[in-house]
Amino acid sequence: MEQIEEEKMNFRFDADVQKLEAERLKKGKTKAEEDLDSLKTDYKKLRLSMRTTGLGKTSEQWRKEIR
């Protein structure tokens, strides 16, 4: 009987550990998604900035502009 109680306690402990691990992974995933969104926003701003300053032009576009 004592062994059964000990096993039950171990199962509860294992379940608690798994819940904490799942929570930690979920927080990590959320952080990664936020970082990705931030990078996408920064990339869009950079591309817009490049277009407005003319840095995004091809060599052909520069040749036409110079002529």
mmCIF file of the N, C-alpha and C atoms, coordinates in Angstrom:
data_MODEL
# 
_entry.id   MODEL 
# 
loop_
_atom_site.group_PDB 
_atom_site.id 
_atom_site.type_symbol 
_atom_site.label_atom_id 
_atom_site.label_alt_id 
_atom_site.label_comp_id 
_atom_site.label_asym_id 
_atom_site.label_entity_id 
_atom_site.label_seq_id 
_atom_site.pdbx_PDB_ins_code 
_atom_site.Cartn_x 
_atom_site.Cartn_y 
_atom_site.Cartn_z 
_atom_site.occupancy 
_atom_site.B_iso_or_equiv 
_atom_site.pdbx_formal_charge 
_atom_site.auth_seq_id 
_atom_site.auth_comp_id 
_atom_site.auth_asym_id 
_atom_site.auth_atom_id 
_atom_site.pdbx_PDB_model_num 
ATOM 1   N N  . MET A 1 1  ? 0.825  -1.189 0.000   1.00 0.00 ? 1  MET A N  1 
ATOM 2   C CA . MET A 1 1  ? 0.000  0.000  0.000   1.00 0.00 ? 1  MET A CA 1 
ATOM 3   C C  . MET A 1 1  ? 0.877  1.263  0.000   1.00 0.00 ? 1  MET A C  1 
ATOM 4   N N  . GLU A 1 2  ? 1.935  1.216  0.791   1.00 0.00 ? 2  GLU A N  1 
ATOM 5   C CA . GLU A 1 2  ? 2.846  2.354  0.863   1.00 0.00 ? 2  GLU A CA 1 
ATOM 6   C C  . GLU A 1 2  ? 3.509  2.598  -0.489  1.00 0.00 ? 2  GLU A C  1 
ATOM 7   N N  . GLN A 1 3  ? 3.806  1.523  -1.196  1.00 0.00 ? 3  GLN A N  1 
ATOM 8   C CA . GLN A 1 3  ? 4.438  1.634  -2.508  1.00 0.00 ? 3  GLN A CA 1 
ATOM 9   C C  . GLN A 1 3  ? 3.478  2.302  -3.499  1.00 0.00 ? 3  GLN A C  1 
ATOM 10  N N  . ILE A 1 4  ? 2.202  1.963  -3.416  1.00 0.00 ? 4  ILE A N  1 
ATOM 11  C CA . ILE A 1 4  ? 1.207  2.567  -4.307  1.00 0.00 ? 4  ILE A CA 1 
ATOM 12  C C  . ILE A 1 4  ? 1.108  4.068  -4.056  1.00 0.00 ? 4  ILE A C  1 
ATOM 13  N N  . GLU A 1 5  ? 1.099  4.461  -2.800  1.00 0.00 ? 5  GLU A N  1 
ATOM 14  C CA . GLU A 1 5  ? 1.042  5.885  -2.456  1.00 0.00 ? 5  GLU A CA 1 
ATOM 15  C C  . GLU A 1 5  ? 2.280  6.621  -2.978  1.00 0.00 ? 5  GLU A C  1 
ATOM 16  N N  . GLU A 1 6  ? 3.418  5.964  -2.854  1.00 0.00 ? 6  GLU A N  1 
ATOM 17  C CA . GLU A 1 6  ? 4.660  6.569  -3.341  1.00 0.00 ? 6  GLU A CA 1 
ATOM 18  C C  . GLU A 1 6  ? 4.618  6.737  -4.863  1.00 0.00 ? 6  GLU A C  1 
ATOM 19  N N  . GLU A 1 7  ? 4.101  5.733  -5.567  1.00 0.00 ? 7  GLU A N  1 
ATOM 20  C CA . GLU A 1 7  ? 3.982  5.812  -7.021  1.00 0.00 ? 7  GLU A CA 1 
ATOM 21  C C  . GLU A 1 7  ? 3.018  6.922  -7.428  1.00 0.00 ? 7  GLU A C  1 
ATOM 22  N N  . LYS A 1 8  ? 1.904  7.050  -6.706  1.00 0.00 ? 8  LYS A N  1 
ATOM 23  C CA . LYS A 1 8  ? 0.946  8.115  -6.998  1.00 0.00 ? 8  LYS A CA 1 
ATOM 24  C C  . LYS A 1 8  ? 1.602  9.486  -6.841  1.00 0.00 ? 8  LYS A C  1 
ATOM 25  N N  . MET A 1 9  ? 2.393  9.623  -5.783  1.00 0.00 ? 9  MET A N  1 
ATOM 26  C CA . MET A 1 9  ? 3.071  10.889 -5.547  1.00 0.00 ? 9  MET A CA 1 
ATOM 27  C C  . MET A 1 9  ? 4.091  11.160 -6.659  1.00 0.00 ? 9  MET A C  1 
ATOM 28  N N  . ASN A 1 10 ? 4.780  10.122 -7.101  1.00 0.00 ? 10 ASN A N  1 
ATOM 29  C CA . ASN A 1 10 ? 5.737  10.286 -8.203  1.00 0.00 ? 10 ASN A CA 1 
ATOM 30  C C  . ASN A 1 10 ? 5.030  10.692 -9.493  1.00 0.00 ? 10 ASN A C  1 
ATOM 31  N N  . PHE A 1 11 ? 3.864  10.104 -9.754  1.00 0.00 ? 11 PHE A N  1 
ATOM 32  C CA . PHE A 1 11 ? 3.096  10.458 -10.950 1.00 0.00 ? 11 PHE A CA 1 
ATOM 33  C C  . PHE A 1 11 ? 2.651  11.916 -10.888 1.00 0.00 ? 11 PHE A C  1 
ATOM 34  N N  . ARG A 1 12 ? 2.218  12.356 -9.721  1.00 0.00 ? 12 ARG A N  1 
ATOM 35  C CA . ARG A 1 12 ? 1.813  13.760 -9.561  1.00 0.00 ? 12 ARG A CA 1 
ATOM 36  C C  . ARG A 1 12 ? 3.009  14.686 -9.795  1.00 0.00 ? 12 ARG A C  1 
ATOM 37  N N  . PHE A 1 13 ? 4.134  14.285 -9.241  1.00 0.00 ? 13 PHE A N  1 
ATOM 38  C CA . PHE A 1 13 ? 5.349  15.080 -9.419  1.00 0.00 ? 13 PHE A CA 1 
ATOM 39  C C  . PHE A 1 13 ? 5.721  15.160 -10.900 1.00 0.00 ? 13 PHE A C  1 
ATOM 40  N N  . ASP A 1 14 ? 5.674  14.014 -11.591 1.00 0.00 ? 14 ASP A N  1 
ATOM 41  C CA . ASP A 1 14 ? 5.986  13.987 -13.021 1.00 0.00 ? 14 ASP A CA 1 
ATOM 42  C C  . ASP A 1 14 ? 5.025  14.873 -13.808 1.00 0.00 ? 14 ASP A C  1 
ATOM 43  N N  . ALA A 1 15 ? 3.743  14.825 -13.450 1.00 0.00 ? 15 ALA A N  1 
ATOM 44  C CA . ALA A 1 15 ? 2.746  15.651 -14.137 1.00 0.00 ? 15 ALA A CA 1 
ATOM 45  C C  . ALA A 1 15 ? 3.033  17.134 -13.917 1.00 0.00 ? 15 ALA A C  1 
ATOM 46  N N  . ASP A 1 16 ? 3.396  17.496 -12.695 1.00 0.00 ? 16 ASP A N  1 
ATOM 47  C CA . ASP A 1 16 ? 3.725  18.896 -12.402 1.00 0.00 ? 16 ASP A CA 1 
ATOM 48  C C  . ASP A 1 16 ? 4.944  19.355 -13.196 1.00 0.00 ? 16 ASP A C  1 
ATOM 49  N N  . VAL A 1 17 ? 5.939  18.502 -13.278 1.00 0.00 ? 17 VAL A N  1 
ATOM 50  C CA . VAL A 1 17 ? 7.149  18.829 -14.035 1.00 0.00 ? 17 VAL A CA 1 
ATOM 51  C C  . VAL A 1 17 ? 6.801  19.020 -15.511 1.00 0.00 ? 17 VAL A C  1 
ATOM 52  N N  . GLN A 1 18 ? 5.970  18.145 -16.054 1.00 0.00 ? 18 GLN A N  1 
ATOM 53  C CA . GLN A 1 18 ? 5.580  18.256 -17.460 1.00 0.00 ? 18 GLN A CA 1 
ATOM 54  C C  . GLN A 1 18 ? 4.783  19.534 -17.713 1.00 0.00 ? 18 GLN A C  1 
ATOM 55  N N  . LYS A 1 19 ? 3.909  19.899 -16.775 1.00 0.00 ? 19 LYS A N  1 
ATOM 56  C CA . LYS A 1 19 ? 3.142  21.143 -16.923 1.00 0.00 ? 19 LYS A CA 1 
ATOM 57  C C  . LYS A 1 19 ? 4.071  22.349 -16.944 1.00 0.00 ? 19 LYS A C  1 
ATOM 58  N N  . LEU A 1 20 ? 5.039  22.359 -16.035 1.00 0.00 ? 20 LEU A N  1 
ATOM 59  C CA . LEU A 1 20 ? 5.986  23.470 -15.992 1.00 0.00 ? 20 LEU A CA 1 
ATOM 60  C C  . LEU A 1 20 ? 6.818  23.548 -17.270 1.00 0.00 ? 20 LEU A C  1 
ATOM 61  N N  . GLU A 1 21 ? 7.228  22.403 -17.761 1.00 0.00 ? 21 GLU A N  1 
ATOM 62  C CA . GLU A 1 21 ? 8.014  22.359 -18.998 1.00 0.00 ? 21 GLU A CA 1 
ATOM 63  C C  . GLU A 1 21 ? 7.180  22.870 -20.175 1.00 0.00 ? 21 GLU A C  1 
ATOM 64  N N  . ALA A 1 22 ? 5.922  22.456 -20.256 1.00 0.00 ? 22 ALA A N  1 
ATOM 65  C CA . ALA A 1 22 ? 5.038  22.918 -21.329 1.00 0.00 ? 22 ALA A CA 1 
ATOM 66  C C  . ALA A 1 22 ? 4.832  24.429 -21.247 1.00 0.00 ? 22 ALA A C  1 
ATOM 67  N N  . GLU A 1 23 ? 4.680  24.936 -20.040 1.00 0.00 ? 23 GLU A N  1 
ATOM 68  C CA . GLU A 1 23 ? 4.515  26.372 -19.829 1.00 0.00 ? 23 GLU A CA 1 
ATOM 69  C C  . GLU A 1 23 ? 5.754  27.134 -20.291 1.00 0.00 ? 23 GLU A C  1 
ATOM 70  N N  . ARG A 1 24 ? 6.912  26.612 -19.937 1.00 0.00 ? 24 ARG A N  1 
ATOM 71  C CA . ARG A 1 24 ? 8.177  27.242 -20.321 1.00 0.00 ? 24 ARG A CA 1 
ATOM 72  C C  . ARG A 1 24 ? 8.337  27.261 -21.844 1.00 0.00 ? 24 ARG A C  1 
ATOM 73  N N  . LEU A 1 25 ? 7.996  26.144 -22.489 1.00 0.00 ? 25 LEU A N  1 
ATOM 74  C CA . LEU A 1 25 ? 8.097  26.073 -23.945 1.00 0.00 ? 25 LEU A CA 1 
ATOM 75  C C  . LEU A 1 25 ? 7.122  27.038 -24.614 1.00 0.00 ? 25 LEU A C  1 
ATOM 76  N N  . LYS A 1 26 ? 5.925  27.149 -24.055 1.00 0.00 ? 26 LYS A N  1 
ATOM 77  C CA . LYS A 1 26 ? 4.923  28.053 -24.621 1.00 0.00 ? 26 LYS A CA 1 
ATOM 78  C C  . LYS A 1 26 ? 5.397  29.501 -24.528 1.00 0.00 ? 26 LYS A C  1 
ATOM 79  N N  . LYS A 1 27 ? 6.001  29.865 -23.391 1.00 0.00 ? 27 LYS A N  1 
ATOM 80  C CA . LYS A 1 27 ? 6.533  31.218 -23.229 1.00 0.00 ? 27 LYS A CA 1 
ATOM 81  C C  . LYS A 1 27 ? 7.660  31.464 -24.229 1.00 0.00 ? 27 LYS A C  1 
ATOM 82  N N  . GLY A 1 28 ? 8.506  30.466 -24.426 1.00 0.00 ? 28 GLY A N  1 
ATOM 83  C CA . GLY A 1 28 ? 9.601  30.595 -25.389 1.00 0.00 ? 28 GLY A CA 1 
ATOM 84  C C  . GLY A 1 28 ? 9.090  30.765 -26.802 1.00 0.00 ? 28 GLY A C  1 
ATOM 85  N N  . LYS A 1 29 ? 8.040  30.028 -27.137 1.00 0.00 ? 29 LYS A N  1 
ATOM 86  C CA . LYS A 1 29 ? 7.449  30.134 -28.472 1.00 0.00 ? 29 LYS A CA 1 
ATOM 87  C C  . LYS A 1 29 ? 6.855  31.522 -28.671 1.00 0.00 ? 29 LYS A C  1 
ATOM 88  N N  . THR A 1 30 ? 6.162  32.015 -27.662 1.00 0.00 ? 30 THR A N  1 
ATOM 89  C CA . THR A 1 30 ? 5.569  33.346 -27.742 1.00 0.00 ? 30 THR A CA 1 
ATOM 90  C C  . THR A 1 30 ? 6.649  34.400 -27.949 1.00 0.00 ? 30 THR A C  1 
ATOM 91  N N  . LYS A 1 31 ? 7.745  34.286 -27.210 1.00 0.00 ? 31 LYS A N  1 
ATOM 92  C CA . LYS A 1 31 ? 8.859  35.235 -27.334 1.00 0.00 ? 31 LYS A CA 1 
ATOM 93  C C  . LYS A 1 31 ? 9.461  35.166 -28.736 1.00 0.00 ? 31 LYS A C  1 
ATOM 94  N N  . ALA A 1 32 ? 9.627  33.964 -29.264 1.00 0.00 ? 32 ALA A N  1 
ATOM 95  C CA . ALA A 1 32 ? 10.189 33.801 -30.607 1.00 0.00 ? 32 ALA A CA 1 
ATOM 96  C C  . ALA A 1 32 ? 9.268  34.433 -31.654 1.00 0.00 ? 32 ALA A C  1 
ATOM 97  N N  . GLU A 1 33 ? 7.955  34.256 -31.491 1.00 0.00 ? 33 GLU A N  1 
ATOM 98  C CA . GLU A 1 33 ? 7.002  34.848 -32.431 1.00 0.00 ? 33 GLU A CA 1 
ATOM 99  C C  . GLU A 1 33 ? 7.042  36.373 -32.356 1.00 0.00 ? 33 GLU A C  1 
ATOM 100 N N  . GLU A 1 34 ? 7.164  36.913 -31.149 1.00 0.00 ? 34 GLU A N  1 
ATOM 101 C CA . GLU A 1 34 ? 7.265  38.366 -30.995 1.00 0.00 ? 34 GLU A CA 1 
ATOM 102 C C  . GLU A 1 34 ? 8.541  38.888 -31.645 1.00 0.00 ? 34 GLU A C  1 
ATOM 103 N N  . ASP A 1 35 ? 9.640  38.176 -31.465 1.00 0.00 ? 35 ASP A N  1 
ATOM 104 C CA . ASP A 1 35 ? 10.910 38.578 -32.077 1.00 0.00 ? 35 ASP A CA 1 
ATOM 105 C C  . ASP A 1 35 ? 10.815 38.543 -33.602 1.00 0.00 ? 35 ASP A C  1 
ATOM 106 N N  . LEU A 1 36 ? 10.158 37.513 -34.134 1.00 0.00 ? 36 LEU A N  1 
ATOM 107 C CA . LEU A 1 36 ? 9.998  37.401 -35.581 1.00 0.00 ? 36 LEU A CA 1 
ATOM 108 C C  . LEU A 1 36 ? 9.159  38.556 -36.115 1.00 0.00 ? 36 LEU A C  1 
ATOM 109 N N  . ASP A 1 37 ? 8.078  38.880 -35.430 1.00 0.00 ? 37 ASP A N  1 
ATOM 110 C CA . ASP A 1 37 ? 7.241  40.005 -35.851 1.00 0.00 ? 37 ASP A CA 1 
ATOM 111 C C  . ASP A 1 37 ? 8.038  41.308 -35.846 1.00 0.00 ? 37 ASP A C  1 
ATOM 112 N N  . SER A 1 38 ? 8.857  41.483 -34.829 1.00 0.00 ? 38 SER A N  1 
ATOM 113 C CA . SER A 1 38 ? 9.685  42.685 -34.730 1.00 0.00 ? 38 SER A CA 1 
ATOM 114 C C  . SER A 1 38 ? 10.687 42.749 -35.886 1.00 0.00 ? 38 SER A C  1 
ATOM 115 N N  . LEU A 1 39 ? 11.295 41.614 -36.206 1.00 0.00 ? 39 LEU A N  1 
ATOM 116 C CA . LEU A 1 39 ? 12.242 41.579 -37.326 1.00 0.00 ? 39 LEU A CA 1 
ATOM 117 C C  . LEU A 1 39 ? 11.552 41.888 -38.652 1.00 0.00 ? 39 LEU A C  1 
ATOM 118 N N  . LYS A 1 40 ? 10.349 41.358 -38.837 1.00 0.00 ? 40 LYS A N  1 
ATOM 119 C CA . LYS A 1 40 ? 9.598  41.639 -40.066 1.00 0.00 ? 40 LYS A CA 1 
ATOM 120 C C  . LYS A 1 40 ? 9.301  43.127 -40.183 1.00 0.00 ? 40 LYS A C  1 
ATOM 121 N N  . THR A 1 41 ? 8.895  43.734 -39.078 1.00 0.00 ? 41 THR A N  1 
ATOM 122 C CA . THR A 1 41 ? 8.603  45.169 -39.073 1.00 0.00 ? 41 THR A CA 1 
ATOM 123 C C  . THR A 1 41 ? 9.857  45.973 -39.395 1.00 0.00 ? 41 THR A C  1 
ATOM 124 N N  . ASP A 1 42 ? 10.970 45.625 -38.769 1.00 0.00 ? 42 ASP A N  1 
ATOM 125 C CA . ASP A 1 42 ? 12.234 46.323 -39.034 1.00 0.00 ? 42 ASP A CA 1 
ATOM 126 C C  . ASP A 1 42 ? 12.653 46.170 -40.493 1.00 0.00 ? 42 ASP A C  1 
ATOM 127 N N  . TYR A 1 43 ? 12.455 44.973 -41.053 1.00 0.00 ? 43 TYR A N  1 
ATOM 128 C CA . TYR A 1 43 ? 12.814 44.727 -42.446 1.00 0.00 ? 43 TYR A CA 1 
ATOM 129 C C  . TYR A 1 43 ? 11.968 45.593 -43.377 1.00 0.00 ? 43 TYR A C  1 
ATOM 130 N N  . LYS A 1 44 ? 10.661 45.677 -43.094 1.00 0.00 ? 44 LYS A N  1 
ATOM 131 C CA . LYS A 1 44 ? 9.783  46.504 -43.927 1.00 0.00 ? 44 LYS A CA 1 
ATOM 132 C C  . LYS A 1 44 ? 10.199 47.972 -43.867 1.00 0.00 ? 44 LYS A C  1 
ATOM 133 N N  . LYS A 1 45 ? 10.545 48.444 -42.670 1.00 0.00 ? 45 LYS A N  1 
ATOM 134 C CA . LYS A 1 45 ? 10.989 49.833 -42.522 1.00 0.00 ? 45 LYS A CA 1 
ATOM 135 C C  . LYS A 1 45 ? 12.284 50.068 -43.288 1.00 0.00 ? 45 LYS A C  1 
ATOM 136 N N  . LEU A 1 46 ? 13.197 49.114 -43.226 1.00 0.00 ? 46 LEU A N  1 
ATOM 137 C CA . LEU A 1 46 ? 14.467 49.230 -43.940 1.00 0.00 ? 46 LEU A CA 1 
ATOM 138 C C  . LEU A 1 46 ? 14.241 49.282 -45.445 1.00 0.00 ? 46 LEU A C  1 
ATOM 139 N N  . ARG A 1 47 ? 13.383 48.399 -45.951 1.00 0.00 ? 47 ARG A N  1 
ATOM 140 C CA . ARG A 1 47 ? 13.101 48.379 -47.392 1.00 0.00 ? 47 ARG A CA 1 
ATOM 141 C C  . ARG A 1 47 ? 12.472 49.698 -47.839 1.00 0.00 ? 47 ARG A C  1 
ATOM 142 N N  . LEU A 1 48 ? 11.542 50.216 -47.040 1.00 0.00 ? 48 LEU A N  1 
ATOM 143 C CA . LEU A 1 48 ? 10.912 51.490 -47.368 1.00 0.00 ? 48 LEU A CA 1 
ATOM 144 C C  . LEU A 1 48 ? 11.950 52.609 -47.377 1.00 0.00 ? 48 LEU A C  1 
ATOM 145 N N  . SER A 1 49 ? 12.817 52.606 -46.393 1.00 0.00 ? 49 SER A N  1 
ATOM 146 C CA . SER A 1 49 ? 13.873 53.611 -46.309 1.00 0.00 ? 49 SER A CA 1 
ATOM 147 C C  . SER A 1 49 ? 14.804 53.519 -47.516 1.00 0.00 ? 49 SER A C  1 
ATOM 148 N N  . MET A 1 50 ? 15.131 52.315 -47.912 1.00 0.00 ? 50 MET A N  1 
ATOM 149 C CA . MET A 1 50 ? 16.006 52.128 -49.072 1.00 0.00 ? 50 MET A CA 1 
ATOM 150 C C  . MET A 1 50 ? 15.335 52.652 -50.340 1.00 0.00 ? 50 MET A C  1 
ATOM 151 N N  . ARG A 1 51 ? 14.027 52.397 -50.466 1.00 0.00 ? 51 ARG A N  1 
ATOM 152 C CA . ARG A 1 51 ? 13.309 52.870 -51.650 1.00 0.00 ? 51 ARG A CA 1 
ATOM 153 C C  . ARG A 1 51 ? 13.256 54.394 -51.692 1.00 0.00 ? 51 ARG A C  1 
ATOM 154 N N  . THR A 1 52 ? 12.990 55.009 -50.550 1.00 0.00 ? 52 THR A N  1 
ATOM 155 C CA . THR A 1 52 ? 12.856 56.469 -50.535 1.00 0.00 ? 52 THR A CA 1 
ATOM 156 C C  . THR A 1 52 ? 14.197 57.169 -50.734 1.00 0.00 ? 52 THR A C  1 
ATOM 157 N N  . THR A 1 53 ? 15.289 56.535 -50.374 1.00 0.00 ? 53 THR A N  1 
ATOM 158 C CA . THR A 1 53 ? 16.608 57.152 -50.563 1.00 0.00 ? 53 THR A CA 1 
ATOM 159 C C  . THR A 1 53 ? 17.261 56.732 -51.870 1.00 0.00 ? 53 THR A C  1 
ATOM 160 N N  . GLY A 1 54 ? 16.663 55.793 -52.574 1.00 0.00 ? 54 GLY A N  1 
ATOM 161 C CA . GLY A 1 54 ? 17.212 55.362 -53.852 1.00 0.00 ? 54 GLY A CA 1 
ATOM 162 C C  . GLY A 1 54 ? 18.226 54.247 -53.749 1.00 0.00 ? 54 GLY A C  1 
ATOM 163 N N  . LEU A 1 55 ? 18.438 53.710 -52.569 1.00 0.00 ? 55 LEU A N  1 
ATOM 164 C CA . LEU A 1 55 ? 19.434 52.645 -52.421 1.00 0.00 ? 55 LEU A CA 1 
ATOM 165 C C  . LEU A 1 55 ? 18.962 51.318 -52.996 1.00 0.00 ? 55 LEU A C  1 
ATOM 166 N N  . GLY A 1 56 ? 17.675 51.191 -53.224 1.00 0.00 ? 56 GLY A N  1 
ATOM 167 C CA . GLY A 1 56 ? 17.143 49.930 -53.716 1.00 0.00 ? 56 GLY A CA 1 
ATOM 168 C C  . GLY A 1 56 ? 17.119 49.827 -55.231 1.00 0.00 ? 56 GLY A C  1 
ATOM 169 N N  . LYS A 1 57 ? 17.731 50.788 -55.912 1.00 0.00 ? 57 LYS A N  1 
ATOM 170 C CA . LYS A 1 57 ? 17.703 50.788 -57.374 1.00 0.00 ? 57 LYS A CA 1 
ATOM 171 C C  . LYS A 1 57 ? 18.690 49.773 -57.941 1.00 0.00 ? 57 LYS A C  1 
ATOM 172 N N  . THR A 1 58 ? 18.316 49.246 -59.091 1.00 0.00 ? 58 THR A N  1 
ATOM 173 C CA . THR A 1 58 ? 19.224 48.348 -59.802 1.00 0.00 ? 58 THR A CA 1 
ATOM 174 C C  . THR A 1 58 ? 20.223 49.196 -60.586 1.00 0.00 ? 58 THR A C  1 
ATOM 175 N N  . SER A 1 59 ? 21.256 48.561 -61.083 1.00 0.00 ? 59 SER A N  1 
ATOM 176 C CA . SER A 1 59 ? 22.258 49.295 -61.865 1.00 0.00 ? 59 SER A CA 1 
ATOM 177 C C  . SER A 1 59 ? 21.625 49.879 -63.130 1.00 0.00 ? 59 SER A C  1 
ATOM 178 N N  . GLU A 1 60 ? 20.664 49.185 -63.709 1.00 0.00 ? 60 GLU A N  1 
ATOM 179 C CA . GLU A 1 60 ? 19.968 49.684 -64.900 1.00 0.00 ? 60 GLU A CA 1 
ATOM 180 C C  . GLU A 1 60 ? 19.177 50.953 -64.568 1.00 0.00 ? 60 GLU A C  1 
ATOM 181 N N  . GLN A 1 61 ? 18.523 50.956 -63.421 1.00 0.00 ? 61 GLN A N  1 
ATOM 182 C CA . GLN A 1 61 ? 17.771 52.145 -63.008 1.00 0.00 ? 61 GLN A CA 1 
ATOM 183 C C  . GLN A 1 61 ? 18.707 53.328 -62.775 1.00 0.00 ? 61 GLN A C  1 
ATOM 184 N N  . TRP A 1 62 ? 19.880 53.084 -62.211 1.00 0.00 ? 62 TRP A N  1 
ATOM 185 C CA . TRP A 1 62 ? 20.849 54.158 -61.996 1.00 0.00 ? 62 TRP A CA 1 
ATOM 186 C C  . TRP A 1 62 ? 21.343 54.712 -63.336 1.00 0.00 ? 62 TRP A C  1 
ATOM 187 N N  . ARG A 1 63 ? 21.598 53.824 -64.304 1.00 0.00 ? 63 ARG A N  1 
ATOM 188 C CA . ARG A 1 63 ? 22.067 54.271 -65.624 1.00 0.00 ? 63 ARG A CA 1 
ATOM 189 C C  . ARG A 1 63 ? 21.046 55.197 -66.267 1.00 0.00 ? 63 ARG A C  1 
ATOM 190 N N  . LYS A 1 64 ? 19.763 54.809 -66.192 1.00 0.00 ? 64 LYS A N  1 
ATOM 191 C CA . LYS A 1 64 ? 18.703 55.637 -66.782 1.00 0.00 ? 64 LYS A CA 1 
ATOM 192 C C  . LYS A 1 64 ? 18.617 56.988 -66.080 1.00 0.00 ? 64 LYS A C  1 
ATOM 193 N N  . GLU A 1 65 ? 18.778 57.001 -64.778 1.00 0.00 ? 65 GLU A N  1 
ATOM 194 C CA . GLU A 1 65 ? 18.676 58.249 -64.021 1.00 0.00 ? 65 GLU A CA 1 
ATOM 195 C C  . GLU A 1 65 ? 19.844 59.181 -64.336 1.00 0.00 ? 65 GLU A C  1 
ATOM 196 N N  . ILE A 1 66 ? 21.016 58.627 -64.536 1.00 0.00 ? 66 ILE A N  1 
ATOM 197 C CA . ILE A 1 66 ? 22.209 59.433 -64.801 1.00 0.00 ? 66 ILE A CA 1 
ATOM 198 C C  . ILE A 1 66 ? 22.124 60.082 -66.176 1.00 0.00 ? 66 ILE A C  1 
ATOM 199 N N  . ARG A 1 67 ? 21.534 59.405 -67.140 1.00 0.00 ? 67 ARG A N  1 
ATOM 200 C CA . ARG A 1 67 ? 21.444 59.923 -68.519 1.00 0.00 ? 67 ARG A CA 1 
ATOM 201 C C  . ARG A 1 67 ? 20.479 61.011 -68.605 1.00 0.00 ? 67 ARG A C  1 
# 
